[in-house]
Amino acid sequence: MVENRLFPFKIKCQSLEVPMSIADIFSQPKPVLGVVHLAPLVGSPKYAGDFEEVLGKAIADAGALVAGGVDGLIVENFGDAPFFPGRVPPEVVSQMTVAAIAVRSEHPDIPLGLNVLRNDGVSALAIALATGAQFIRVNILSGARVTDQGIIQGDAHNLLRERARLGANVAICADVSVKHSAPLAEQDMDQEVDDLVHRAHADALIVSGSGTGKTTNLMDIRRAKNYAGDVPVWVGSGVSANGAAELREVADGFIVGTAFKKKGLVSEPVDEERVRSLVGALRP
């Protein structure tokens, strides 16, 4: 165990035979995770010129999410559109590391995840290892998808070998038919789920709607669960109080971004009361 003298949390550095399971990370059987959407970072087209403001917004949103009762946080570079299709440049990695440390310093006991958009699982893993985050989200872990960044191919072969090489105690959560994309070739969801679980070795699966904030189809969740076995299946978009009861019966967890924002607008800050209300509706 190595204690970071600058920040009030500890980072585990150890070799592992088996990565951390999702059940080891969350105390709730069906966790509700809040997304910390980072404002545009230095180097992105919409960067506003003040990185301290970026950090301040991230800390404020994380604080509202935790106060509202979420079971975990995911930090992602949401404001960096248009996204790189693969590996992001070093300045993105360094800034996301600083942001993750800032959030983790404020909330050292809340499970933390990383999503480096659009699909840089290796950088997300490196940030997680440096900051003590417990999980990462990878939008396209296996297969190939046509996206607004072009064709993106899965990188499970590199990512899992890198996790093993580093001995990183980090779970990998993978999207099924990820939003803002279309399949390069037709494939049944059943086969995609089977590949993600048994060939890409995902630790959790995420099923979403067609885009940010779009409703997730209940039938898609059920189909994914039928083939996922013991691997948890989370809802990745479109969670609302109106559909909470049905989702609660089917899904194993929830990732919420837009619905936690003021007026339900993704561009707004997190609204603590909206968080508290929706978390309560999603509790089993």
C-alpha positions in Angstrom: 0.0 0.0 0.0 1.4 3.4 -1.1 0.1 6.5 0.5 0.1 9.6 -1.7 1.3 12.5 0.5 -0.5 15.1 -1.6 -3.9 13.6 -1.5 -6.0 11.9 1.3 -6.4 8.5 -0.2 -4.3 5.4 -0.7 -3.3 3.6 -3.9 -2.8 -0.1 -4.0 0.2 -1.3 -6.0 0.2 -5.1 -6.3 0.3 -7.9 -8.8 -2.9 -9.8 -9.3 -4.0 -13.2 -10.6 -7.7 -12.2 -10.8 -8.9 -8.6 -11.4 -11.4 -7.0 -9.1 -15.0 -8.1 -9.6 -17.9 -5.7 -9.8 -19.4 -7.2 -6.7 -16.2 -6.3 -4.8 -16.5 -2.7 -5.8 -20.0 -1.7 -4.9 -21.8 -2.2 -1.6 -25.3 -1.9 -3.3 -26.4 -5.0 -5.3 -27.7 -2.7 -8.1 -25.4 0.4 -8.0 -26.4 3.8 -9.3 -23.4 5.5 -10.9 -23.3 9.2 -11.6 -21.2 10.6 -14.5 -18.9 13.6 -14.1 -18.9 15.2 -17.5 -15.7 17.1 -17.8 -15.9 20.5 -19.5 -13.7 20.8 -22.6 -10.0 20.2 -21.8 -6.9 22.0 -22.9 -6.4 21.2 -26.6 -10.0 20.5 -27.5 -11.8 22.9 -29.8 -14.3 24.2 -27.2 -11.8 24.7 -24.3 -12.7 27.9 -22.5 -9.2 28.8 -21.4 -9.4 28.1 -17.6 -8.5 24.6 -16.4 -9.1 25.6 -12.8 -12.7 26.2 -13.8 -12.9 22.7 -15.4 -11.7 21.2 -12.2 -14.1 23.3 -10.1 -17.1 22.2 -12.2 -16.0 18.6 -11.9 -15.6 18.8 -8.1 -19.0 20.6 -7.8 -20.8 17.9 -9.9 -19.2 15.1 -8.1 -20.2 16.7 -4.8 -23.8 17.0 -5.8 -23.8 13.3 -7.1 -22.4 12.0 -3.8 -24.7 14.1 -1.7 -27.6 12.8 -3.7 -26.7 9.3 -2.9 -25.0 7.7 -5.9 -22.9 4.5 -5.3 -20.1 5.4 -7.7 -18.7 8.1 -10.0 -17.4 7.9 -13.6 -15.2 10.7 -14.9 -15.2 11.2 -18.6 -13.9 13.8 -21.1 -17.5 14.5 -22.4 -16.6 18.0 -23.5 -13.8 17.1 -25.8 -15.9 16.5 -28.9 -15.0 15.8 -31.7 -13.4 12.8 -30.1 -10.3 10.9 -31.1 -11.3 7.5 -32.5 -8.4 5.7 -30.7 -5.5 6.8 -28.4 -5.9 10.3 -27.0 -2.8 12.6 -26.8 -0.8 13.0 -23.6 -2.4 16.3 -22.5 -5.8 14.5 -22.3 -4.4 11.8 -20.1 -2.6 14.2 -17.8 -5.7 16.5 -17.4 -8.0 13.5 -16.8 -5.6 12.2 -14.2 -5.6 15.5 -12.4 -9.4 15.6 -12.5 -9.7 12.1 -11.2 -7.3 12.9 -8.4 -9.3 16.0 -7.5 -12.6 14.1 -7.4 -11.1 11.1 -5.5 -9.5 13.5 -3.0 -13.0 14.9 -2.2 -14.6 11.5 -2.1 -12.0 8.8 -1.3 -14.6 6.2 -0.2 -16.8 6.4 -3.4 -15.9 3.9 -6.1 -14.4 5.7 -9.1 -14.4 4.9 -12.8 -12.9 6.4 -16.0 -14.1 6.6 -19.5 -11.6 8.1 -22.0 -13.7 9.0 -25.1 -14.0 7.8 -27.6 -12.4 4.4 -27.0 -9.0 4.7 -25.3 -9.2 1.9 -22.8 -5.4 1.7 -22.4 -5.2 5.4 -21.3 -8.3 4.9 -19.0 -6.5 1.9 -17.4 -3.3 3.9 -16.9 -5.3 6.8 -15.2 -7.1 4.3 -13.0 -3.9 2.7 -12.0 -2.4 6.1 -11.1 -5.4 7.3 -9.2 -6.7 4.2 -7.5 -9.9 4.1 -9.6 -11.6 0.7 -9.5 -13.1 0.4 -13.0 -13.1 1.7 -16.5 -15.7 1.9 -19.3 -14.8 0.9 -22.8 -17.3 1.8 -25.5 -16.1 -0.7 -28.1 -14.1 -3.5 -26.5 -14.5 -6.1 -29.2 -15.9 -6.1 -32.8 -16.1 -3.0 -34.9 -18.6 -0.1 -35.1 -19.2 2.8 -37.6 -19.2 6.0 -35.6 -19.0 9.7 -36.1 -15.2 9.2 -35.7 -15.2 6.6 -38.5 -14.7 2.9 -38.0 -13.6 2.0 -34.5 -12.2 -1.5 -33.8 -12.2 -3.3 -30.4 -8.9 -3.4 -28.6 -9.6 -6.1 -26.0 -6.4 -8.1 -27.0 -4.2 -5.1 -26.1 -6.2 -3.8 -23.1 -6.4 -7.1 -21.2 -2.8 -7.9 -21.8 -1.9 -4.4 -20.5 -4.0 -5.0 -17.4 -2.2 -8.3 -16.8 1.2 -6.8 -17.4 0.6 -3.9 -15.0 -1.2 -6.1 -12.4 -3.9 -3.5 -12.4 -6.8 -4.2 -10.0 -9.3 -2.6 -12.4 -12.6 -4.0 -13.7 -13.5 -3.4 -17.4 -17.1 -2.4 -18.2 -17.9 -2.8 -21.9 -20.8 -1.4 -24.0 -23.1 -3.6 -26.1 -24.0 -2.0 -29.4 -22.7 1.3 -28.0 -24.7 4.5 -28.6 -23.8 6.9 -31.4 -22.8 4.0 -33.6 -23.9 1.4 -36.0 -22.6 -2.1 -36.6 -20.0 -2.5 -39.4 -21.7 -5.8 -40.3 -25.0 -7.2 -39.1 -24.6 -9.2 -35.9 -27.2 -10.5 -33.4 -26.9 -9.0 -29.9 -26.8 -12.5 -28.6 -23.5 -13.1 -30.4 -22.1 -9.8 -29.4 -22.8 -10.4 -25.7 -21.3 -13.8 -25.9 -18.2 -12.5 -27.5 -17.8 -9.7 -25.0 -18.2 -12.1 -22.1 -16.3 -15.2 -23.3 -13.8 -13.8 -25.7 -13.2 -10.2 -24.6 -13.6 -11.1 -20.9 -15.7 -8.0 -19.9 -16.4 -7.7 -16.2 -19.7 -5.9 -16.8 -21.9 -5.0 -19.8 -23.6 -1.7 -20.5 -26.7 -1.5 -22.7 -27.8 2.0 -23.9 -30.2 3.8 -26.2 -29.2 5.2 -29.5 -27.6 8.4 -28.1 -26.8 10.4 -25.0 -29.8 10.5 -22.8 -31.9 8.3 -25.1 -34.1 5.6 -23.5 -32.7 2.1 -23.3 -34.9 -0.6 -24.7 -36.0 -3.1 -22.0 -36.0 -5.9 -24.4 -32.3 -5.2 -25.2 -31.5 -5.4 -21.5 -33.3 -8.7 -21.2 -31.6 -10.2 -24.2 -28.2 -9.1 -23.0 -28.9 -10.7 -19.6 -30.0 -13.9 -21.1 -26.5 -14.4 -22.6 -24.4 -12.6 -20.0 -24.5 -15.3 -17.4 -23.1 -14.1 -14.1 -21.7 -10.9 -15.7 -23.8 -7.8 -14.6 -25.7 -5.8 -17.2 -26.1 -2.1 -16.5 -28.3 0.5 -18.2 -26.2 3.2 -19.8 -28.6 5.9 -20.9 -32.1 7.3 -20.7 -32.8 6.4 -17.0 -35.8 8.3 -15.7 -38.1 8.2 -12.7 -41.0 7.2 -15.0 -39.4 4.0 -16.1 -37.4 3.3 -12.9 -39.7 0.5 -11.7 -39.4 -1.6 -14.8 -35.6 -0.9 -15.1 -35.1 -1.9 -11.5 -36.6 -5.3 -12.1 -34.4 -6.1 -15.1 -31.1 -4.3 -14.9 -28.1 -5.0 -12.5 -27.0 -1.3 -12.3 -27.5 2.1 -13.8 -25.2 4.8 -15.3 -26.8 8.2 -15.2 -25.6 11.4 -16.7 -28.2 13.7 -18.3 -31.1 12.9 -16.0 -29.1 14.1 -13.0 -28.6 17.6 -14.6 -30.8 20.6 -13.9 -33.9 20.5 -16.2 -32.6 17.2 -17.6 -30.2 19.1 -19.9 -26.7 17.6 -20.4 -25.1 21.1 -20.6 -26.3 22.0 -17.1 -24.7 21.3 -13.8 -25.8 18.3 -11.6 -28.9 19.0 -9.5 -28.6 17.3 -6.1 -32.4 17.1 -5.7 -32.8 15.4 -9.0 -30.1 12.9 -8.0 -31.7 12.1 -4.7 -35.1 11.6 -6.3 -33.9 9.3 -9.1 -31.6 7.3 -6.9 -34.5 6.7 -4.5 -36.7 5.5 -7.4 -34.0 3.1 -8.6 -33.3 1.5 -5.2 -34.5 -2.1 -5.1 
